[in-house]
Amino acid sequence: MEIGVKFGCHRTPNPEPLRGKIPCLATITSIKMNLSITDIISGLITAITTWVSGRFFTLFRQRQLYLVCHKPMKFPYGNSQSYKVIATVINKGKDKESNVKLSFPNVKKVEVIACSYESVQVDNHIVTIDRLLAGKEIDFVLLIASSYTYEQSFLPSITSDDTSGKTYKALTDVPPSGSAFVAGGMGVVFILCFLFLLPTISDKGKAMYSWYKYGDFNNKGFSLNKYTTMDSIDLFSFKNNDIPINLASFSYEDGYAIYDFYIKNNNLDNLLVSLSFEPRNQDAYYDELGRVQDKYFNTDRDKYRSLVSEITSRYFVDNSDVSIKVAPMQNSKLTIKRKIINGMNFDDMKIKINLRLETLKSYQGTDITFDSRKNDNVSHVLKDVFK
């Protein structure tokens, strides 16, 4: 893309070099940007993927230390303000937590009645766990002697040497592991990238399959039409010596490009072969013809003929075609030629080839294109002609 930026300042015939100075805007005459849409999209995808991956892996390594105090049970007798609590300490992070402390402020005493871990110490209102491995949890039954009546709003705190955890009233309130977010997020990113790249992957896969199955054929300048069905293609072999059509020879004589094709019928049915030159830029050519036909064919036949003649001349259309019928298990030759005139180039030297077994319907033929540019022998001769 090129963006022109011009200003109305005077230009001297021999302007002095800037010599390292910053140029004023008036000296800028154009800005060239060579970024394509594909480059921009690829850059955006890379940036977004990098940012998302960074966030995911940050979350993956984030410490997740939790304390859950659930099922508080107040003593049912006397004026006792003591109560029992079932507590669970959870480490959902990916790192070990050391010196984990459960702090119960404003209580007289904390006693561990039962615990699923041995290395636990109690000092007044603080319960200490020496370590808690990643992905593990410890359950407690605690007896708390308090000088006040237990309230649901009361929650102890939890800390370790490396982080301050969070306290919840129910196990269902504890957030899921960061690794689950990472796995889910990376799965979403993978699916999005896969869907975005699917057309490219599909095209690359088709190209590799085509190269494997039709490599010998393609290297000689031939290519199968993308609209030809696989059923039609599978009637012939396009490898080694079984290729049904090949260029036997090419010459340029008296202003004519002459193509001699060798045809080999390995089928048990007659093989019908036809050759014709394709017009350059076929889509644009047929689009123009269609518009002219729609507008003038039924209203002004002379205008129609005049415009068709002009269009066919401008696209260097050659309407000549040749055909042959080859008997089963027989070989033959078929020649096609066209005159080279000024203005023509390799785009005008593509040959449309149709192969069809006689017992099949007309739409069941196999369409092939021979591109003179992609055949070494032909291109070597014509490149001098088109100079």
Secondary structure, 3 states (H helix, E strand, C coil): CEEECCCCCCCCCCCCCCCCCCCCHHHCCEEECCCCHHHHHHHHHHHHHHHHHHHHHHHHHCCCEEEEEEEEEECCCCCCCCEEEEEEEEECCCCCEEEEEEECCCEEEEEEEEECCCCEEEECCEEEEEEECCCCEEEEEEEEEECCCCCCCCCCEEECCCCECEEECCHHHCCCCHHHHHHHHHHHHHHHHHHHHHHHHHHHHHHHHHHHHHHHHHCCCEEECCCCCHHHHCCCCCCHHHCCEEEEEEEEECCEEEEEEEEECCCCCCEEEEEEECCCCHHHHHHHHHHHHHHHCCCCHHHHHHHHHHHHHHCCCCCCEEEEEECCCCEEEEEEEEECCCCCCHHHCEEEEEEEECCCCHHHCEEEEEEHHHCHHHHHHHHHHCC
